[in-house]
Amino acid sequence: MTAFEALMAHARETQALAQVAGRLGWDQETVMPRGAAEQRAEEMAAMEHVLHARRTDPRLAEWLETARAPDATGAAQLRLIRREHARATRVPADLAAAIARVTSRAQGQWAEARAADDFTAFAPVLEEVVGLRREEGAALARGGDVYDALLDGYEPGATGAQLSAMFEAMRPRLVALRAAALDAPQLPALAGRFEDAAQLALAERLARAFGYDLGRGRIDRAVHPFSSGSGADVRITTRTDPSDPFNCLYSTIHEVGHAAYEQNVDRALALTPAGQGASMGVHESQSRLYENQLGRSRAFCGWLYGEMRDAFGDFGVPDEDRFYATVNRVHRGFIRTEADELQYNLHVLMRFDLERALISGGLAVRDLEAAWNDRFARDFGYAVPRASLGVLQDVHWSVGLFGYFPTYSLGNLYAGCLHAALRRDLPDLDTHLARGDLAPATGWLRDRLQVHGALLEPADLITRACGVPPSEAPLLDYLETKFTALATG
């Protein structure tokens, strides 16, 4: 066996074990008994010990020293293995296990604190999470920026300073568009009761329409919708609200974007470092494009209106045009995952700034709720009434995902670029969307981007798919065109 073959055999086993660990997390969020939380934390820590040992195995350095890639795919695999090995060897095994243990425990405490609207009950364990992630970031950074070291785990090559500059460049047009949209006459939200069973049935129909293979996946319910897994086992969750079916339907479409990406990676890459999404920013580009540019388009909303009437009967919206405006209404609100397409990035920018301050030490955990509420009032113009609508609404910090939030806005930027290229290449796209036929769009995304997995660096992958380098202009132009038309009727 050559050094390259030994590396790949080792990597496949490591990836398989990582999938098992991911399944433990999925189970914890969906069907695990509440009383199992402490034991699950120990199980997760044990798995992390095993994975960390494999990722820091001394043989990896020896194999990497002499391995020769047989082709371009092999060269990409070596690049990814080297990167993961370099990151893993900088983090002590005890620290990796401690992070797995405390984040498993913190996840349950976050859910309880969120239900009770009590940030003070969650703050102590969050302080532990922040402290351990700072320690991890310092180990990874080796004297460099701690936040950048954490960010690199989700978006290779990105820095906090670069993203901050990009986000600030986006802000003026977003703020102006938001003001204009909120000044326009506002449509009411949907009224009435929408039964959970009917929501879930329609959500499954939408999942299939967007290309989710339920033979290799499943849909369950969780507090916070998410996607988990890769290859032949990719699972998603959604949630229902009897007064707001859009929450369920568009959360499902969003998570299907993530899941379809993983299902559509070339099967020859399964259980290898390249057999998954290129980055969280690229991943988010798929979920946001599925949810917004496709799922909230005028053409698709015409088809969805008929499906809604079949599922729920007369729900008080008189026609397809009013339905499209209702789906895309700009409105006051507190929840990021329920935010309209126009204001969503403002939620992300706030979290990005707050978590950078937490990791740098400029903001103490005990002051986080007040800082959140102050920033929200400045950005949105009204006060947060309770913690579940504010600082406790997202699961991310409880599981230690510092550096993850900015990839949401980066994903929106990538989605804007991909949508422009998709429209260029498929001029009859709306004809298909109006029939509920997503195959041309999802097929284009599969062939241009998803099939390649992580073989290319994120920016290179977007450039190859679109034919031009990524920029914020296509997203802002799209938002301006869409929401100016909606505001003026």
Buried (B, 14 or more C-beta within 10 A) or exposed (E): EEBBEBBBEBBBEBBEBBBEBBBBBBBBBBEBEEEEBEEBBBBBBBBBBBBBEBBBBEEBEEBBEEBEBEEEBBEBBBBBBBBBBEBBBBBBBEBBBBBBBBBBBBBBBBBEBBEEBBBEBBBEBBBBBBEBBBBBBBBBBEEEBBBBBBBBBBBBEBBBEBBBEBBEEBBEBBEEBBEBBBEBEEBEEBEEEBEBEBBBEBBBBBBEBBBBBEEBBBBBBBBBBBBBBBBBBBBBBBBBBEEBBBBBBBBBBBBBBBBBBBBBBBEEBBBBBBBBBBBBBBBBBBBBBBBBBBBBBBBBBBBBBEBBEEBBEEBEBEEBBEBBBBBBBBBEBBEBBBBBBBBBBBBBBBBBBBBBBBBBEEBEBEEBBEBBBEBBEEBBEEEBEEBBBBBBBBBBBBBBBBBBBBBBBBBBBBBBBBBBBBBEEBEEBBEBBBEBBBEBBBBBBBEBBBBBBBBBBBBEBBBEBBEEEBBBBBBBEBBBEBBEEBBEE
